[in-house]
């Protein structure tokens, strides 16, 4: 959606991609809470090593 908004210069597509990102972020946060309940400190350690959205290549 973001790519479509950028290539067509569509404000509506850019706005919709922002809405989708906010929704996905909320879903991911909800899932992370459940994973913390399930796996505890092991998952918290994983969170410290792995970024939520943009991977580190170094």
Backbone torsions as a table, in degrees:
resi	resn	phi	psi	omega
1	UNK	NA	-41.7	178.1
2	UNK	-62.6	-43.2	178.2
3	UNK	-61.3	-40.6	177.9
4	UNK	-63.5	-43.8	179.1
5	UNK	-63.3	-38.0	-179.4
6	UNK	-72.9	-38.2	-177.9
7	UNK	-77.9	-28.1	-179.4
8	UNK	-101.9	-1.9	-177.1
9	UNK	55.1	39.3	-177.7
10	UNK	-94.0	117.7	178.0
11	UNK	-64.8	-38.3	-179.9
12	UNK	-62.2	-43.8	179.6
13	UNK	-67.3	-38.4	176.9
14	UNK	-65.1	-42.4	178.2
15	UNK	-64.3	-41.9	179.2
16	UNK	-65.2	-37.4	177.7
17	UNK	-65.8	-35.5	175.4
18	UNK	-64.8	-42.7	177.8
19	UNK	-61.8	-44.8	178.0
20	UNK	-61.2	-41.7	179.9
21	UNK	-62.2	-43.7	179.4
22	UNK	-62.0	-43.5	178.7
23	UNK	-63.6	-46.1	178.8
24	UNK	-62.3	-36.8	178.5
25	UNK	-64.4	-41.8	177.9
26	UNK	-65.1	-42.0	177.3
27	UNK	-62.0	-42.7	-179.7
28	UNK	-64.9	-40.0	178.2
29	UNK	-63.9	-41.4	177.1
30	UNK	-60.8	-46.1	179.3
31	UNK	-63.7	-38.5	178.6
32	UNK	-62.9	-38.8	176.7
33	UNK	-60.7	-44.0	178.8
34	UNK	-64.7	-38.8	179.7
35	UNK	-67.2	-35.4	176.3
36	UNK	-64.4	-41.8	177.2
37	UNK	-62.3	-37.8	-176.4
38	UNK	-78.1	-44.6	-173.0
39	UNK	-109.0	-11.8	175.3
40	UNK	64.4	-131.6	-173.8
41	UNK	-65.9	-28.3	177.1
42	UNK	-60.1	-42.5	179.9
43	UNK	-71.7	-36.4	177.1
44	UNK	-61.5	-38.6	176.2
45	UNK	-64.1	-42.0	176.5
46	UNK	-59.6	-43.2	179.0
47	UNK	-61.5	-36.7	179.2
48	UNK	-67.1	-31.2	-178.0
49	UNK	-87.1	-28.5	-172.5
50	UNK	-118.5	121.9	178.6
51	UNK	-67.1	157.0	-175.1
52	UNK	-72.7	-43.5	-172.9
53	UNK	-117.8	-44.6	-174.5
54	UNK	-110.3	117.7	-177.9
55	UNK	-68.5	150.4	174.3
56	UNK	-96.6	133.3	-179.8
57	UNK	-107.5	10.3	179.7
58	UNK	-112.5	NA	NA
